[in-house]
């Protein structure tokens, strides 16, 4: 008899990654539990999107492990990596739809690439996923006919069309109006629960993120500044976390880029 799956679907263990000499992630360890919605937050350039790329195997860490269902993504050969990726869905920033394919064909694309399903079944699956995001009747539209919020929802249908276990969202709320933003946030939560998914999303929107996430991880200076439930993060006394959650202009993250003082630049023209 096979043992039941672990509660942990994804684990990053002592992960180091940098671009050139700049270390973006420094000994980062975190756990993503099955069935939960996890938000990655923090200042721009803090490594949030980099974490998603490492999980998807687009890049390899300099040190550490990325365990997806117990298997290290960084050590997989191409065949095993492609197999693991079929268990993941990815919603890219701004959707990344194929401009020359209509809505139906955009969502059908992964099915045509990775399965041998008959056309009748592909049609049913695509329409089911489009219905889940409220766009079944938009199936014949081209991406140029869609609003930003609609394009993001089509991209979400494409991300879940293969029924993945893990779905990653790279800033799904960026550039959306309040109605589209609320709709997108609700879809992430509802699809996660109804389809039994595990979701990770990068976000800067505090209100929507705190409303739908089970766990929030804030990255700063290459490390995890804090992680916990929305309530735990909201009441953190860590100065950096407090500045971020309350949107303060100055604190551990300075408003002015570090360098010479005003007096040094202007000399006697400015009094100290």
ChimeraX attribute file (.defattr): number of C-alpha atoms within 10 A of each C-alpha:
attribute: neighborCount
match mode: 1-to-1
recipient: residues
	/A:1	3
	/A:2	4
	/A:3	5
	/A:4	6
	/A:5	10
	/A:6	11
	/A:7	12
	/A:8	15
	/A:9	19
	/A:10	22
	/A:11	20
	/A:12	20
	/A:13	16
	/A:14	16
	/A:15	20
	/A:16	20
	/A:17	24
	/A:18	15
	/A:19	8
	/A:20	7
	/A:21	7
	/A:22	9
	/A:23	14
	/A:24	23
	/A:25	26
	/A:26	16
	/A:27	16
	/A:28	18
	/A:29	17
	/A:30	14
	/A:31	14
	/A:32	20
	/A:33	17
	/A:34	19
	/A:35	20
	/A:36	20
	/A:37	24
	/A:38	25
	/A:39	25
	/A:40	27
	/A:41	28
	/A:42	22
	/A:43	14
	/A:44	11
	/A:45	13
	/A:46	20
	/A:47	23
	/A:48	26
	/A:49	21
	/A:50	17
	/A:51	22
	/A:52	20
	/A:53	15
	/A:54	18
	/A:55	24
	/A:56	22
	/A:57	21
	/A:58	12
	/A:59	15
	/A:60	18
	/A:61	19
	/A:62	13
	/A:63	14
	/A:64	18
	/A:65	20
	/A:66	27
	/A:67	19
	/A:68	19
	/A:69	16
	/A:70	13
	/A:71	15
	/A:72	18
	/A:73	24
	/A:74	21
	/A:75	14
	/A:76	14
	/A:77	9
	/A:78	10
	/A:79	9
	/A:80	12
	/A:81	17
	/A:82	14
	/A:83	12
	/A:84	18
	/A:85	17
	/A:86	15
	/A:87	15
	/A:88	22
	/A:89	23
	/A:90	23
	/A:91	24
	/A:92	17
	/A:93	17
	/A:94	18
	/A:95	23
	/A:96	14
	/A:97	21
	/A:98	15
	/A:99	11
	/A:100	11
	/A:101	15
	/A:102	19
	/A:103	29
	/A:104	23
	/A:105	19
	/A:106	23
	/A:107	30
	/A:108	22
	/A:109	16
	/A:110	16
	/A:111	20
	/A:112	14
	/A:113	8
	/A:114	11
	/A:115	10
	/A:116	9
	/A:117	12
	/A:118	10
	/A:119	12
	/A:120	8
	/A:121	10
	/A:122	19
	/A:123	15
	/A:124	11
	/A:125	18
	/A:126	26
	/A:127	21
	/A:128	16
	/A:129	23
	/A:130	26
	/A:131	15
	/A:132	16
	/A:133	20
	/A:134	16
	/A:135	19
	/A:136	17
	/A:137	12
	/A:138	18
	/A:139	18
	/A:140	13
	/A:141	13
	/A:142	19
	/A:143	21
	/A:144	12
	/A:145	13
	/A:146	14
	/A:147	12
	/A:148	17
	/A:149	22
	/A:150	20
	/A:151	21
	/A:152	26
	/A:153	24
	/A:154	28
	/A:155	26
	/A:156	29
	/A:157	28
	/A:158	28
	/A:159	24
	/A:160	25
	/A:161	22
	/A:162	21
	/A:163	17
	/A:164	19
	/A:165	19
	/A:166	26
	/A:167	22
	/A:168	26
	/A:169	24
	/A:170	21
	/A:171	20
	/A:172	26
	/A:173	26
	/A:174	17
	/A:175	13
	/A:176	18
	/A:177	12
	/A:178	10
	/A:179	9
	/A:180	18
	/A:181	18
	/A:182	14
	/A:183	17
	/A:184	22
	/A:185	17
	/A:186	15
	/A:187	18
	/A:188	22
	/A:189	18
	/A:190	15
	/A:191	17
	/A:192	19
	/A:193	15
	/A:194	9
	/A:195	13
	/A:196	16
	/A:197	23
	/A:198	23
	/A:199	28
	/A:200	23
	/A:201	25
	/A:202	25
	/A:203	20
	/A:204	19
	/A:205	14
	/A:206	15
	/A:207	10
	/A:208	16
	/A:209	23
	/A:210	17
	/A:211	12
	/A:212	18
	/A:213	21
	/A:214	19
	/A:215	22
	/A:216	25
	/A:217	21
	/A:218	22
	/A:219	24
	/A:220	22
	/A:221	16
	/A:222	20
	/A:223	18
	/A:224	20
	/A:225	16
	/A:226	17
	/A:227	19
	/A:228	15
	/A:229	14
	/A:230	20
	/A:231	12
	/A:232	13
	/A:233	21
	/A:234	17
	/A:235	11
	/A:236	16
	/A:237	11
	/A:238	12
	/A:239	12
	/A:240	19
	/A:241	22
	/A:242	17
	/A:243	16
	/A:244	21
	/A:245	18
	/A:246	10
	/A:247	10
	/A:248	13
	/A:249	12
	/A:250	12
	/A:251	13
	/A:252	13
	/A:253	16
	/A:254	10
	/A:255	10
	/A:256	8
	/A:257	7
	/A:258	7
	/A:259	8
	/A:260	8
	/A:261	10
	/A:262	12
	/A:263	12
	/A:264	12
	/A:265	11
	/A:266	10
	/A:267	11
	/A:268	9
	/A:269	10
	/A:270	10
	/A:271	8
	/A:272	9
